[in-house]
Amino acid sequence: MRIIWFRVRKVLAGRGGDAGMSTSEYAMGTIAACAFAAVLYKVVTSEVVSTALQSTIGKALDVPF
């Protein structure tokens, strides 16, 4: 196993400089980020999470000084 890892590192180290992501990689990254944002928005705006957040904020504001 160690020999295989050594060969993989050697092959990857021999690659030329990678200037950055290609257009398709940017597109996939953008789509993934938008999908994650949509799921996160749905979770945060759900009734259960909204109630829990309101309860937590309410408890924090009602703390006596």
Chimera marker file (.cmm) of the C-alpha trace (Angstrom):
<marker_set name="trace">
<marker id="1" x="0.000" y="0.000" z="0.000" r="1" g="1" b="0" radius="0.5"/>
<marker id="2" x="2.837" y="2.354" z="0.846" r="1" g="1" b="0" radius="0.5"/>
<marker id="3" x="4.422" y="1.801" z="-2.572" r="1" g="1" b="0" radius="0.5"/>
<marker id="4" x="1.161" y="2.666" z="-4.322" r="1" g="1" b="0" radius="0.5"/>
<marker id="5" x="0.828" y="5.911" z="-2.325" r="1" g="1" b="0" radius="0.5"/>
<marker id="6" x="4.436" y="6.791" z="-3.177" r="1" g="1" b="0" radius="0.5"/>
<marker id="7" x="3.744" y="6.280" z="-6.878" r="1" g="1" b="0" radius="0.5"/>
<marker id="8" x="0.569" y="8.372" z="-6.738" r="1" g="1" b="0" radius="0.5"/>
<marker id="9" x="2.420" y="11.234" z="-5.038" r="1" g="1" b="0" radius="0.5"/>
<marker id="10" x="5.226" y="10.966" z="-7.578" r="1" g="1" b="0" radius="0.5"/>
<marker id="11" x="2.786" y="11.152" z="-10.506" r="1" g="1" b="0" radius="0.5"/>
<marker id="12" x="0.885" y="14.078" z="-8.992" r="1" g="1" b="0" radius="0.5"/>
<marker id="13" x="4.090" y="15.943" z="-8.177" r="1" g="1" b="0" radius="0.5"/>
<marker id="14" x="5.238" y="15.562" z="-11.770" r="1" g="1" b="0" radius="0.5"/>
<marker id="15" x="2.182" y="17.342" z="-13.122" r="1" g="1" b="0" radius="0.5"/>
<marker id="16" x="2.636" y="20.801" z="-14.490" r="1" g="1" b="0" radius="0.5"/>
<marker id="17" x="1.377" y="23.834" z="-12.663" r="1" g="1" b="0" radius="0.5"/>
<marker id="18" x="-2.389" y="23.851" z="-12.377" r="1" g="1" b="0" radius="0.5"/>
<marker id="19" x="-3.488" y="27.418" z="-13.071" r="1" g="1" b="0" radius="0.5"/>
<marker id="20" x="-6.910" y="26.979" z="-11.478" r="1" g="1" b="0" radius="0.5"/>
<marker id="21" x="-10.361" y="25.647" z="-12.064" r="1" g="1" b="0" radius="0.5"/>
<marker id="22" x="-11.828" y="25.290" z="-15.501" r="1" g="1" b="0" radius="0.5"/>
<marker id="23" x="-15.163" y="26.775" z="-16.488" r="1" g="1" b="0" radius="0.5"/>
<marker id="24" x="-17.008" y="23.504" z="-15.902" r="1" g="1" b="0" radius="0.5"/>
<marker id="25" x="-15.527" y="23.236" z="-12.407" r="1" g="1" b="0" radius="0.5"/>
<marker id="26" x="-16.685" y="26.771" z="-11.626" r="1" g="1" b="0" radius="0.5"/>
<marker id="27" x="-20.151" y="25.901" z="-12.932" r="1" g="1" b="0" radius="0.5"/>
<marker id="28" x="-20.383" y="22.755" z="-10.791" r="1" g="1" b="0" radius="0.5"/>
<marker id="29" x="-19.136" y="24.641" z="-7.742" r="1" g="1" b="0" radius="0.5"/>
<marker id="30" x="-21.698" y="27.392" z="-8.296" r="1" g="1" b="0" radius="0.5"/>
<marker id="31" x="-24.524" y="24.883" z="-8.713" r="1" g="1" b="0" radius="0.5"/>
<marker id="32" x="-23.472" y="23.041" z="-5.555" r="1" g="1" b="0" radius="0.5"/>
<marker id="33" x="-23.278" y="26.294" z="-3.581" r="1" g="1" b="0" radius="0.5"/>
<marker id="34" x="-26.735" y="27.361" z="-4.776" r="1" g="1" b="0" radius="0.5"/>
<marker id="35" x="-28.219" y="23.975" z="-3.914" r="1" g="1" b="0" radius="0.5"/>
<marker id="36" x="-26.676" y="24.112" z="-0.443" r="1" g="1" b="0" radius="0.5"/>
<marker id="37" x="-27.989" y="27.659" z="0.062" r="1" g="1" b="0" radius="0.5"/>
<marker id="38" x="-31.496" y="26.584" z="-0.981" r="1" g="1" b="0" radius="0.5"/>
<marker id="39" x="-31.503" y="23.657" z="1.435" r="1" g="1" b="0" radius="0.5"/>
<marker id="40" x="-30.123" y="25.823" z="4.241" r="1" g="1" b="0" radius="0.5"/>
<marker id="41" x="-32.776" y="28.496" z="3.569" r="1" g="1" b="0" radius="0.5"/>
<marker id="42" x="-35.556" y="25.900" z="3.706" r="1" g="1" b="0" radius="0.5"/>
<marker id="43" x="-34.227" y="24.493" z="6.986" r="1" g="1" b="0" radius="0.5"/>
<marker id="44" x="-33.768" y="27.878" z="8.652" r="1" g="1" b="0" radius="0.5"/>
<marker id="45" x="-37.186" y="29.167" z="7.558" r="1" g="1" b="0" radius="0.5"/>
<marker id="46" x="-39.020" y="26.003" z="8.614" r="1" g="1" b="0" radius="0.5"/>
<marker id="47" x="-41.529" y="26.298" z="11.425" r="1" g="1" b="0" radius="0.5"/>
<marker id="48" x="-39.576" y="24.072" z="13.821" r="1" g="1" b="0" radius="0.5"/>
<marker id="49" x="-36.294" y="25.949" z="13.459" r="1" g="1" b="0" radius="0.5"/>
<marker id="50" x="-38.015" y="29.334" z="13.495" r="1" g="1" b="0" radius="0.5"/>
<marker id="51" x="-39.787" y="28.486" z="16.747" r="1" g="1" b="0" radius="0.5"/>
<marker id="52" x="-36.570" y="27.186" z="18.306" r="1" g="1" b="0" radius="0.5"/>
<marker id="53" x="-34.657" y="30.326" z="17.312" r="1" g="1" b="0" radius="0.5"/>
<marker id="54" x="-37.371" y="32.608" z="18.651" r="1" g="1" b="0" radius="0.5"/>
<marker id="55" x="-37.442" y="30.669" z="21.910" r="1" g="1" b="0" radius="0.5"/>
<marker id="56" x="-33.656" y="30.827" z="22.285" r="1" g="1" b="0" radius="0.5"/>
<marker id="57" x="-33.523" y="34.556" z="21.531" r="1" g="1" b="0" radius="0.5"/>
<marker id="58" x="-36.436" y="35.188" z="23.881" r="1" g="1" b="0" radius="0.5"/>
<marker id="59" x="-34.687" y="33.332" z="26.711" r="1" g="1" b="0" radius="0.5"/>
<marker id="60" x="-31.465" y="35.239" z="26.082" r="1" g="1" b="0" radius="0.5"/>
<marker id="61" x="-33.248" y="38.600" z="26.186" r="1" g="1" b="0" radius="0.5"/>
<marker id="62" x="-35.142" y="37.743" z="29.382" r="1" g="1" b="0" radius="0.5"/>
<marker id="63" x="-31.989" y="37.067" z="31.417" r="1" g="1" b="0" radius="0.5"/>
<marker id="64" x="-31.895" y="39.333" z="34.482" r="1" g="1" b="0" radius="0.5"/>
<marker id="65" x="-28.813" y="41.504" z="34.882" r="1" g="1" b="0" radius="0.5"/>
<link id1="1" id2="2" r="1" g="1" b="0" radius="0.2"/>
<link id1="2" id2="3" r="1" g="1" b="0" radius="0.2"/>
<link id1="3" id2="4" r="1" g="1" b="0" radius="0.2"/>
<link id1="4" id2="5" r="1" g="1" b="0" radius="0.2"/>
<link id1="5" id2="6" r="1" g="1" b="0" radius="0.2"/>
<link id1="6" id2="7" r="1" g="1" b="0" radius="0.2"/>
<link id1="7" id2="8" r="1" g="1" b="0" radius="0.2"/>
<link id1="8" id2="9" r="1" g="1" b="0" radius="0.2"/>
<link id1="9" id2="10" r="1" g="1" b="0" radius="0.2"/>
<link id1="10" id2="11" r="1" g="1" b="0" radius="0.2"/>
<link id1="11" id2="12" r="1" g="1" b="0" radius="0.2"/>
<link id1="12" id2="13" r="1" g="1" b="0" radius="0.2"/>
<link id1="13" id2="14" r="1" g="1" b="0" radius="0.2"/>
<link id1="14" id2="15" r="1" g="1" b="0" radius="0.2"/>
<link id1="15" id2="16" r="1" g="1" b="0" radius="0.2"/>
<link id1="16" id2="17" r="1" g="1" b="0" radius="0.2"/>
<link id1="17" id2="18" r="1" g="1" b="0" radius="0.2"/>
<link id1="18" id2="19" r="1" g="1" b="0" radius="0.2"/>
<link id1="19" id2="20" r="1" g="1" b="0" radius="0.2"/>
<link id1="20" id2="21" r="1" g="1" b="0" radius="0.2"/>
<link id1="21" id2="22" r="1" g="1" b="0" radius="0.2"/>
<link id1="22" id2="23" r="1" g="1" b="0" radius="0.2"/>
<link id1="23" id2="24" r="1" g="1" b="0" radius="0.2"/>
<link id1="24" id2="25" r="1" g="1" b="0" radius="0.2"/>
<link id1="25" id2="26" r="1" g="1" b="0" radius="0.2"/>
<link id1="26" id2="27" r="1" g="1" b="0" radius="0.2"/>
<link id1="27" id2="28" r="1" g="1" b="0" radius="0.2"/>
<link id1="28" id2="29" r="1" g="1" b="0" radius="0.2"/>
<link id1="29" id2="30" r="1" g="1" b="0" radius="0.2"/>
<link id1="30" id2="31" r="1" g="1" b="0" radius="0.2"/>
<link id1="31" id2="32" r="1" g="1" b="0" radius="0.2"/>
<link id1="32" id2="33" r="1" g="1" b="0" radius="0.2"/>
<link id1="33" id2="34" r="1" g="1" b="0" radius="0.2"/>
<link id1="34" id2="35" r="1" g="1" b="0" radius="0.2"/>
<link id1="35" id2="36" r="1" g="1" b="0" radius="0.2"/>
<link id1="36" id2="37" r="1" g="1" b="0" radius="0.2"/>
<link id1="37" id2="38" r="1" g="1" b="0" radius="0.2"/>
<link id1="38" id2="39" r="1" g="1" b="0" radius="0.2"/>
<link id1="39" id2="40" r="1" g="1" b="0" radius="0.2"/>
<link id1="40" id2="41" r="1" g="1" b="0" radius="0.2"/>
<link id1="41" id2="42" r="1" g="1" b="0" radius="0.2"/>
<link id1="42" id2="43" r="1" g="1" b="0" radius="0.2"/>
<link id1="43" id2="44" r="1" g="1" b="0" radius="0.2"/>
<link id1="44" id2="45" r="1" g="1" b="0" radius="0.2"/>
<link id1="45" id2="46" r="1" g="1" b="0" radius="0.2"/>
<link id1="46" id2="47" r="1" g="1" b="0" radius="0.2"/>
<link id1="47" id2="48" r="1" g="1" b="0" radius="0.2"/>
<link id1="48" id2="49" r="1" g="1" b="0" radius="0.2"/>
<link id1="49" id2="50" r="1" g="1" b="0" radius="0.2"/>
<link id1="50" id2="51" r="1" g="1" b="0" radius="0.2"/>
<link id1="51" id2="52" r="1" g="1" b="0" radius="0.2"/>
<link id1="52" id2="53" r="1" g="1" b="0" radius="0.2"/>
<link id1="53" id2="54" r="1" g="1" b="0" radius="0.2"/>
<link id1="54" id2="55" r="1" g="1" b="0" radius="0.2"/>
<link id1="55" id2="56" r="1" g="1" b="0" radius="0.2"/>
<link id1="56" id2="57" r="1" g="1" b="0" radius="0.2"/>
<link id1="57" id2="58" r="1" g="1" b="0" radius="0.2"/>
<link id1="58" id2="59" r="1" g="1" b="0" radius="0.2"/>
<link id1="59" id2="60" r="1" g="1" b="0" radius="0.2"/>
<link id1="60" id2="61" r="1" g="1" b="0" radius="0.2"/>
<link id1="61" id2="62" r="1" g="1" b="0" radius="0.2"/>
<link id1="62" id2="63" r="1" g="1" b="0" radius="0.2"/>
<link id1="63" id2="64" r="1" g="1" b="0" radius="0.2"/>
<link id1="64" id2="65" r="1" g="1" b="0" radius="0.2"/>
</marker_set>
